[in-house]
Each structure stands twice: as C-alpha cells, then as structure tokens.
C-alpha cells in the first residue's frame, strides 16, 4: 500500500481518505485475509495494463525462488509484453517496468550487481499466491506440480510452468490440451520426461529449461523444430553440443548455454539473424565457447551481447567481429593468441572499431598473450564504455582510462595494484565499483614477483590517494594475495562515498585507516582455507576494530 501511494505522488489526501474508507469501512479493523485481498485487488487494479501482464508473468516461478532480473526481462521481451517505445529500446522499457514493480513493492530485491542495479529478486508468498490465482482465472499461465493447488484448465494451455517443489499436488500434464502451448518453463532436476510429443512446435516462442537435468543432446533435434522460438535457455543442463540445425530458428533472440558442456558453436550459428544475446561459457571456471572457424557471409546486425567466448590463433571468425556493429557487450573469457600473429592485429582492430560504434561493456581475460598491454596504443579511447574488465597478467592499465567519463565499473588484474593505478582513475566522475582480481595459484612465481615489485615502488604498501573517487561505493579485491593497503596517510578525505569493501584471499597483509572512511557500512572478508597464521591474525585484528564498524 505504501508502494502504491509513493508511485502516485499527484493524488491528494482526500483521494487517499476515500480509498482508506472503501478498503476499511470500520474505524479500527483487524487485518483479516479478506482485508489483505481487498488491498491486493486495489493495488493490482491500479497497475497500467502492461504492468499487469508483466506482474502476472511472475506466477511462472516457484514459491520462494530467487529470480534473475535479466532472465525475467529477456523473457518479457520474447513474449512481446515489452516493445520499443518513445525512443527507448525494448531492454530499456523492460528496465523501467521492472523498476516500477520494485517501487510498488510487488517484488523485493535480494542481490545487487556490482553496478548497483538489482540482480535478483523474490516475490512475497502472499503476493505470489494472489498473482497465481489471477493467472489461473485468466488462463494466463498453467502451473503443474507447484506449491499451489490449481484446477486443471478446462481449455487450452498457453504458458506452461512445470515445477517440482516437493508438491503433493499432481505434477502430470495428463489430460491437458498442450497443442496451444507457446511458452514452456521447467524447474527442478528430476528426470521426468518433458511432453515434447504433445506440443505444436510451430508456435512455441519461449523454452526455458535452466537447470533441467533430464535434458540431453537428443532433445536438441526436437528443439530445432520449434521454428518460431525466440528465447532458448539451456543453462546448467547437460547438453554438450549445438547441432547445425539450429540455423532453422530464424526468430531466435536469446540463446543461453552458460555452464553447459558446449565448447564450440556450429558454423550455422552465423545464420541466426535476429539473435540479440549469445550467452556462453562459465565465468567462475573461465570455461569458454569457441566461435565457428568460418567467417560470416552476412553480419549479425541484431547481436547486442556476445559473452563467454574463447579466441584462439586459428579463429578466422575474429575477422568478422568488426561486422557486429550493434554489439553493446563483448566478454572474452579466454585468449590464446600470439603477439606477432595476424589474429592479434585483427582482434585489436575489431575492438577499436566496435568501441567507436557504441560498445558499452568490454571484458577480456588474458592470461598469457600480452593483448591487454597492447590496448594502450589504441588510436582513440573507447568513449562509450561504461563497464571495463581487464584481467590476466597485466603490467599496467591503459592510460586512456582516465578520460572515460561514463565509466561506472572497472575490474583490473591485481597485478596493476599500485598507488599510481589509483591516481590514474581517481577523478572518474561516475565510477561506482572498482575491483582488483586474479585467478592464480598462491605460489605462481610470476604473480608473486609482480606484486612484490609493485610494493617496492611505494615503500611496501599501496596508498589510496586522497581527494578523488567521489562516486565510488564498492571496492573489491579477489586475489590469492592482497598486499598492505592504507587509507589514512594524510588528514584529507579518502573515498568519501565508499560503503562496502569485499575481499577474498589466501594471503593478506592488512588494511589500515578504514576508520577514516566516513560512509563505510560493511567490510566482507573471505579467507581461503590455505591462509597462513599471519593472515588469520590480521583478519582477527580487523574484526576486533572498534564498534564504528558493526
């Protein structure tokens, strides 16, 4: 109710008095179930038509589940609930709808991304129960095997959600007319068979099988017959191969094969002309997806996100990267190229060109090819970039970083962790998150030597300079070894907006002066099992800091 009032700032006190009287005719009434339903009815009826549809869609997800925002908004777009309007892209419109549902307290944020935006959310059980009953009334979504007891639909099923939340209710689709199903979502990991034979492959637009353990490569033949499919998620399934028949899915907009065993994309991938999001690889294990060897005859003009790829010396697809002029995010998880080779030059040329066309997020993990160090020589800085991630054995960050006034989020290798790096980026006006990271063995001599050298440059400690980082709220260090950091060297203000420090490490030399950070609210330290006694002592010492830090 508070969310509803907050979202209608122009309505008068008189209006709200009338609403209050209509919802609660008695002066002091205990809140009964009937009263709750009246409130939910009123809030639901106040929603604009588009938002009603988007909120009903929440009934697809099981009770108590943590839901990814991107998964939801991409599906809204594929279901045509959200479209471009008034100069905004479909993704931007979906973002505004999502934010309205948050403001109205229909959904509750759970996790935030490092850019400060909501990453995942939950729906309160009571609200979800209401939405599920509305969905059932309107035959909008049919839930099988979920927490709620829903009547078997008397007519055709349009959107089917197959859940397995230990339900006592039947979880069978027996007796249902599935010939009109346009959207199928399966939850749970039991090996129950999906009723592929009952569907009309010519009308299914959304197939979301994320985490479904019964899925194998042979099911891909059925999936490739779904000719109008727009959204296909096989994330965390056991699929290991994408067949060349995928080229038949000419309307496909999202292909999510993250955390699967798929290691290479087929040549036919280049034929998916409507594809907007290609999501592959595994960010945690740095497992990546090889592009097809052949160069595309026609460019994939619709592609906005290409994430989780590997580029090797033999990859002729690099030559066609510069054709992806609509690309907004490029994430390369693995680079295996020679510094003097043709692929090296082509890749740098492609990245430079894509940055001039509007690339907003660039992530490169380069363990050995020295590619990141060569980015400093780019002729023009990537002026549209808002997110930059350069990890691997980097020697220095590119100098042009200091001119990227829209940069919101930077991730750099811990090998450039030195006072000069902080000085280089301290004046970026919008920088929200700064992360130093590296996945390397604790005894990797190269890394230890580089970190040791960095410390020698500034008298064995890294000093955070005062007077900058006006917008920085999150500072993170994810590395095997974090050298000594100092925030309080002068009496001047350091990182005035910083709210949170996150650190994951095996060895650690202490952080000093955190009591001078006036906005700091949380410090999270994750210490590896292999940590030595000195590290454990320093962590304990930090935990015993006076109570200005809870």
C-alpha positions in Angstrom: 0.0 0.0 0.0 2.9 2.3 0.8 4.4 1.5 -2.6 1.2 2.4 -4.3 1.0 5.8 -2.5 4.6 6.5 -3.3 4.0 5.8 -7.0 1.0 8.2 -7.2 2.5 11.5 -5.9 0.0 13.7 -7.6 -3.1 12.2 -5.8 -4.5 14.3 -2.9 -5.1 13.5 0.7 -8.8 13.4 0.0 -8.3 10.7 -2.6 -6.4 8.5 -0.1 -9.0 9.1 2.6 -11.7 7.8 0.3 -9.5 4.8 -0.6 -9.0 4.1 3.1 -12.7 4.2 3.8 -13.5 1.9 0.9 -10.9 -0.7 1.9 -11.6 -0.5 5.7 -15.2 0.6 6.3 -14.7 0.1 10.1 -12.6 2.6 12.0 -10.3 0.1 13.7 -10.4 -3.3 12.0 -8.1 -6.2 12.5 -6.4 -7.2 9.2 -8.2 -10.3 8.0 -7.4 -12.4 5.0 -10.3 -10.7 3.2 -8.8 -7.3 4.1 -5.5 -8.3 2.6 -7.2 -9.5 -0.6 -9.0 -6.1 -0.8 -5.7 -4.3 -0.6 -4.0 -6.6 -3.2 -7.1 -6.2 -5.5 -6.8 -2.4 -5.2 -3.0 -2.3 -5.9 -3.4 -4.8 -8.8 -6.2 -2.8 -10.4 -4.2 0.4 -10.1 -1.4 -1.1 -12.4 -1.3 0.0 -16.0 -2.3 -2.8 -18.4 1.3 -3.5 -19.5 2.5 -3.8 -15.9 -0.5 -6.1 -15.0 0.7 -8.5 -17.7 4.3 -8.3 -16.6 3.3 -9.0 -12.9 1.0 -11.9 -13.8 4.1 -13.4 -15.5 5.7 -13.8 -12.1 3.5 -16.8 -11.4 5.7 -18.9 -13.7 8.4 -19.1 -10.9 8.1 -21.4 -7.9 7.3 -20.2 -4.4 10.3 -18.8 -2.6 12.6 -18.9 -5.6 15.3 -16.3 -6.2 14.7 -15.0 -9.7 17.3 -13.3 -12.0 16.2 -9.9 -13.3 17.8 -10.4 -16.7 16.1 -13.8 -17.1 12.7 -12.2 -16.4 13.2 -9.1 -18.6 14.6 -11.0 -21.6 11.5 -13.3 -21.4 9.1 -10.4 -21.3 10.7 -9.1 -24.5 10.4 -12.6 -26.2 6.7 -12.8 -25.1 6.2 -9.3 -26.7 4.9 -7.9 -23.4 7.5 -5.2 -23.8 8.5 -3.3 -27.0 10.5 -0.3 -28.1 8.7 3.0 -27.5 9.4 6.7 -27.4 13.0 6.3 -28.5 13.7 3.6 -25.8 15.0 0.1 -26.7 12.9 -2.9 -25.6 15.6 -3.6 -22.9 15.3 0.0 -21.5 11.5 -0.2 -21.4 11.7 -3.6 -19.6 14.1 -2.0 -17.1 11.6 0.8 -16.3 8.7 -1.8 -15.9 10.9 -3.8 -13.6 11.8 -0.7 -11.5 8.1 0.1 -11.2 7.3 -3.3 -9.8 10.1 -2.8 -7.3 8.8 0.7 -6.3 5.3 -0.8 -5.8 6.8 -3.5 -3.6 5.4 -6.2 -5.8 8.9 -7.7 -6.0 11.7 -7.5 -3.4 15.3 -7.1 -4.5 17.6 -9.7 -3.0 21.0 -9.2 -4.7 22.6 -6.3 -6.4 25.1 -6.4 -9.2 28.5 -4.6 -8.9 26.9 -1.7 -11.0 24.4 -1.1 -8.2 21.4 -2.4 -10.1 19.1 -5.2 -8.9 20.5 -8.6 -10.0 17.9 -11.0 -8.4 14.7 -10.7 -6.5 11.9 -12.6 -4.8 8.1 -12.3 -4.7 6.5 -12.4 -1.2 4.5 -15.7 -0.8 1.2 -13.9 -0.2 1.6 -11.7 -3.3 2.7 -14.7 -5.4 -0.4 -16.6 -4.2 -2.6 -13.7 -5.3 -0.8 -13.5 -8.7 -1.1 -17.2 -9.3 -4.9 -17.2 -8.6 -5.3 -14.2 -11.0 -3.2 -16.1 -13.6 -5.3 -19.2 -13.2 -8.6 -17.2 -13.5 -7.5 -15.6 -16.8 -5.9 -18.8 -18.1 -2.7 -16.8 -18.5 -0.3 -19.4 -17.0 -0.8 -23.0 -16.0 1.4 -24.3 -13.2 1.9 -28.1 -12.9 3.4 -29.6 -9.7 3.9 -26.4 -7.9 3.1 -25.3 -4.3 -0.4 -24.1 -5.2 -3.3 -26.3 -5.9 -4.6 -25.1 -9.3 -7.6 -26.5 -11.1 -6.8 -28.4 -14.3 -7.5 -25.8 -17.1 -10.7 -26.6 -18.9 -9.5 -25.1 -22.2 -6.1 -24.8 -23.9 -2.9 -24.2 -22.1 -0.9 -21.2 -23.4 2.0 -20.9 -21.0 3.1 -23.9 -19.0 5.3 -23.9 -15.9 6.4 -27.4 -14.8 7.6 -27.2 -11.2 8.7 -29.8 -8.7 8.7 -28.2 -5.3 8.0 -31.4 -3.4 4.4 -30.9 -4.3 1.7 -33.3 -3.1 -0.4 -32.0 -5.9 -0.3 -33.9 -9.2 2.6 -32.9 -11.4 1.3 -34.6 -14.6 0.1 -32.9 -17.7 -2.2 -35.9 -18.4 -5.5 -34.8 -19.8 -4.3 -31.3 -20.7 -4.6 -29.9 -24.2 -1.0 -28.8 -24.9 -1.4 -28.0 -28.6 -1.5 -24.3 -27.9 1.5 -24.0 -25.6 3.6 -21.0 -26.6 5.9 -20.9 -23.6 7.4 -23.8 -21.6 9.4 -23.4 -18.4 10.7 -26.5 -16.5 12.1 -26.2 -12.9 13.8 -28.9 -10.8 16.3 -31.6 -11.6 14.2 -34.7 -11.6 14.4 -36.8 -14.7 10.7 -36.6 -15.6 10.2 -36.6 -19.3 9.1 -33.4 -21.0 6.0 -33.9 -23.1 7.6 -32.8 -26.4 5.3 -35.0 -28.4 2.2 -33.1 -27.2 3.4 -29.6 -28.3 2.8 -27.8 -31.6 6.4 -27.0 -32.5 5.2 -24.3 -34.9 4.0 -21.9 -32.1 6.4 -22.3 -29.1 8.2 -19.0 -28.6 9.9 -19.4 -25.2 11.7 -22.6 -23.9 13.4 -22.1 -20.6 14.9 -25.3 -19.3 17.5 -23.7 -17.0 18.9 -26.4 -14.6 16.8 -29.2 -16.0 18.9 -32.3 -15.5 16.9 -34.6 -17.8 18.0 -32.8 -20.9 20.4 -34.4 -23.4 21.8 -33.8 -26.9 19.0 -35.9 -28.5 16.4 -33.4 -27.3 18.1 -30.8 -29.4 16.5 -32.3 -32.5 13.0 -31.6 -31.1 14.1 -28.1 -30.0 15.4 -27.3 -33.5 11.9 -27.9 -34.9 10.4 -25.1 -32.9 10.7 -22.7 -35.8 9.3 -19.5 -34.1 11.4 -19.9 -30.9 12.6 -16.5 -29.6 14.1 -17.4 -26.2 16.1 -20.6 -25.6 17.8 -21.2 -22.2 19.7 -24.5 -21.7 21.8 -23.0 -18.9 23.2 -25.6 -16.4 21.8 -28.5 -18.3 23.9 -31.5 -19.6 23.8 -30.5 -23.2 27.3 -30.7 -24.8 26.6 -29.9 -28.5 24.5 -27.5 -30.5 23.6 -29.1 -33.8 23.9 -27.2 -37.1 20.0 -27.5 -37.4 19.9 -24.5 -35.0 20.0 -22.3 -38.2 16.3 -23.1 -38.7 15.5 -21.0 -35.6 15.4 -17.7 -37.6 13.4 -15.8 -34.9 15.8 -16.7 -32.0 16.7 -13.6 -29.9 18.3 -15.2 -26.8 20.5 -18.3 -26.7 21.7 -19.1 -23.2 24.1 -22.0 -22.9 26.1 -20.9 -19.9 27.5 -23.5 -17.6 26.8 -26.4 -20.0 29.4 -28.6 -21.7 29.0 -26.9 -25.1 32.6 -25.9 -26.1 32.1 -24.8 -29.7 29.4 -23.1 -31.7 28.4 -24.6 -35.1 29.1 -22.9 -38.4 25.3 -22.4 -38.7 25.3 -20.0 -35.7 26.1 -17.1 -38.1 22.7 -17.7 -39.7 20.7 -16.5 -36.6 20.0 -13.0 -37.9 17.6 -12.0 -35.1 19.9 -13.1 -32.3 20.4 -10.3 -29.7 22.0 -12.2 -26.7 24.5 -15.0 -27.1 25.5 -16.2 -23.6 28.1 -19.0 -23.2 31.0 -20.2 -21.1 31.3 -20.2 -17.3 32.6 -17.1 -15.6 33.7 -18.8 -12.4 35.8 -21.6 -14.1 36.7 -19.4 -17.1 35.5 -22.1 -19.4 34.8 -20.5 -22.7 33.0 -21.1 -26.0 34.8 -21.2 -29.3 33.3 -19.3 -32.2 32.9 -21.1 -35.6 36.0 -21.1 -37.7 34.3 -19.8 -40.8 33.8 -16.1 -41.4 30.1 -15.0 -41.6 28.9 -14.1 -45.1 26.3 -11.7 -43.7 26.8 -9.8 -40.5 24.7 -10.5 -37.4 23.4 -6.9 -37.2 20.9 -7.6 -34.3 23.5 -9.0 -31.9 23.8 -6.9 -28.7 25.6 -9.3 -26.3 28.4 -11.8 -27.1 29.6 -13.2 -23.8 31.8 -16.1 -22.7 33.8 -16.7 -25.9 37.3 -18.0 -26.5 39.6 -16.7 -29.2 42.5 -18.8 -30.4 45.2 -18.4 -33.1 43.2 -20.4 -35.6 39.9 -18.5 -35.2 39.1 -16.9 -38.5 35.8 -15.6 -37.0 37.8 -12.7 -35.5 37.9 -11.2 -38.9 34.1 -10.8 -38.9 33.9 -9.4 -35.3 34.0 -5.9 -36.7 30.8 -6.5 -38.6 28.9 -6.8 -35.2 28.3 -3.0 -35.2 25.2 -3.3 -32.9 27.3 -5.0 -30.1 26.9 -3.4 -26.7 28.7 -6.1 -24.6 31.7 -8.3 -25.6 33.1 -10.7 -23.0 36.2 -12.8 -23.9 36.9 -15.4 -21.2 40.0 -16.9 -22.8 42.7 -15.6 -25.2 45.2 -17.9 -26.9 46.9 -15.8 -29.5 50.5 -14.9 -30.5 51.6 -11.3 -30.1 53.1 -11.1 -33.5 50.3 -13.0 -35.3 47.5 -11.9 -37.6 44.7 -12.7 -35.2 46.3 -10.4 -32.6 46.2 -7.4 -35.0 42.7 -8.3 -36.3 41.3 -8.5 -32.7 42.7 -5.2 -31.7 41.4 -3.5 -34.8 37.9 -5.1 -34.3 37.8 -3.9 -30.7 38.8 -0.4 -31.6 36.2 -0.3 -34.3 33.4 -1.8 -32.1 34.2 0.8 -29.4 33.7 3.6 -31.9 30.3 2.1 -32.8 28.9 2.2 -29.3 30.3 -0.8 -27.4 29.4 -0.2 -23.7 30.9 -3.2 -21.8 34.2 -4.8 -22.6 35.6 -7.8 -20.6 38.9 -9.6 -21.6 40.6 -12.3 -19.6 44.1 -12.6 -21.0 46.4 -14.9 -19.1 49.4 -15.1 -21.4 49.2 -13.3 -24.8 50.1 -9.7 -23.7 47.0 -8.5 -25.6 45.7 -6.2 -22.8 49.0 -4.4 -22.5 48.8 -3.5 -26.2 45.4 -1.7 -25.7 47.3 1.4 -24.6 48.2 2.1 -28.2 44.6 2.3 -29.4 44.3 5.4 -31.6 41.1 6.6 -29.9 39.8 5.8 -26.4 36.6 3.8 -26.2 34.4 6.8 -25.3 31.0 4.9 -24.9 32.4 2.3 -22.4 30.5 2.1 -19.0 31.9 -1.2 -17.9 35.6 -2.4 -18.4 37.1 -5.6 -17.2 40.8 -6.4 -18.0 42.1 -9.4 -16.1 45.1 -11.6 -16.5 48.8 -10.8 -16.1 48.5 -7.2 -17.0 51.5 -4.9 -16.4 49.7 -1.6 -16.5 46.2 -0.3 -17.2 45.7 1.7 -20.4 46.4 5.4 -19.8 43.2 6.4 -21.7 41.1 5.0 -18.8 41.4 8.4 -17.1 39.4 10.1 -19.9 36.3 7.7 -19.7 33.8 10.0 -18.0 30.9 7.5 -18.3 32.8 4.6 -16.7 30.7 3.1 -14.0 32.5 -0.1 -13.2 36.2 -1.2 -13.6 37.7 -4.6 -13.0 41.5 -4.8 -13.2 44.1 -7.5 -12.6 45.6 -7.4 -9.1 49.0 -7.2 -11.0 48.4 -3.5 -11.5 47.5 -2.9 -7.8 49.8 0.1 -7.1 49.4 3.7 -5.9 49.8 5.0 -9.5 46.8 3.0 -10.7 44.6 4.6 -8.0 45.9 8.0 -9.1 45.2 7.3 -12.7 41.4 6.6 -12.1 40.7 8.7 -9.0 39.0 11.6 -11.0 36.5 9.4 -12.9 33.2 11.2 -12.0 30.8 8.2 -12.3 32.9 5.3 -11.0 30.7 3.2 -8.8 32.6 -0.1 -8.4 36.4 -0.8 -8.5 37.6 -4.5 -8.4 41.0 -6.0 -8.4 41.0 -9.7 -9.3 43.1 -12.6 -10.4 42.7 -16.4 -10.5 46.2 -17.8 -10.0 47.9 -20.3 -7.8 49.1 -18.9 -4.5 52.7 -19.9 -5.4 52.6 -18.6 -9.0 56.1 -17.1 -9.1 55.2 -14.5 -11.8 52.3 -13.1 -9.8 54.2 -13.0 -6.5 57.2 -11.3 -8.2 54.9 -8.6 -9.9 53.1 -7.9 -6.6 56.4 -7.7 -4.7 57.7 -5.2 -7.4 54.6 -3.1 -7.1 55.0 -2.9 -3.3 58.7 -1.8 -3.6 57.6 1.2 -5.8 55.7 2.7 -2.8 57.6 1.6 0.3 55.9 -1.8 0.7 52.4 -0.5 0.9 49.7 0.6 -1.5 48.4 4.1 -0.6 45.0 5.2 -1.7 45.3 8.8 -2.7 43.0 11.4 -1.1 40.7 13.8 -2.9 39.2 11.5 -5.6 36.7 8.7 -6.1 33.7 11.0 -5.4 31.1 8.3 -6.5 32.9 5.0 -5.6 30.6 2.9 -3.3 32.1 -0.6 -3.7 35.7 -1.6 -3.6 36.6 -5.3 -4.1 39.8 -7.4 -4.0 39.5 -11.0 -5.2 43.0 -12.5 -5.4 45.3 -15.1 -3.8 47.4 -12.4 -2.3 46.4 -8.9 -1.3 49.3 -6.5 -0.3 49.1 -4.0 2.5 46.6 -1.2 1.8 46.5 2.2 3.5 43.6 4.7 3.5 44.9 7.2 6.1 48.2 8.8 5.2 47.1 12.4 5.2 44.4 14.2 7.2 42.4 14.6 3.9 39.3 12.8 2.9 39.7 9.4 1.1 36.9 7.7 -0.9 34.1 9.8 0.7 31.2 7.7 -0.7 32.7 4.2 -0.1 30.1 2.0 1.5 31.4 -1.5 1.2 34.8 -3.4 0.9 34.8 -7.0 -0.2 37.9 -9.1 -0.1 38.6 -12.8 -0.9 42.2 -14.0 -0.5 44.6 -16.7 0.7 47.3 -14.3 2.0 46.7 -10.7 3.2 49.0 -8.0 4.7 46.3 -5.9 6.4 44.3 -2.8 5.6 44.9 0.4 7.6 42.9 3.5 8.2 39.4 2.2 7.4 38.1 4.2 10.4 38.6 7.3 8.3 36.1 6.2 5.7 33.1 8.2 6.7 30.5 6.4 4.6 31.7 2.8 5.2 29.0 0.4 6.3 30.3 -3.1 5.6 33.6 -5.0 5.2 33.4 -8.6 4.0 36.5 -10.8 4.2 36.6 -14.3 2.8 39.8 -16.1 3.9 40.9 -19.2 2.0 41.5 -22.5 3.8 45.2 -22.3 2.9 45.7 -19.0 4.7 48.8 -18.8 6.9 48.8 -17.8 10.6 49.8 -14.1 9.9 46.9 -13.7 7.6 44.5 -15.2 10.2 45.9 -12.9 12.9 45.4 -9.8 10.7 41.8 -10.7 9.9 41.1 -11.3 13.6 42.7 -8.0 14.4 40.4 -6.2 11.8 37.4 -8.0 13.2 38.2 -6.5 16.6 38.2 -2.9 15.3 36.2 -0.6 17.4 32.4 -0.6 17.0 32.2 2.2 14.4 32.0 -0.8 12.1 29.3 -3.3 13.1 
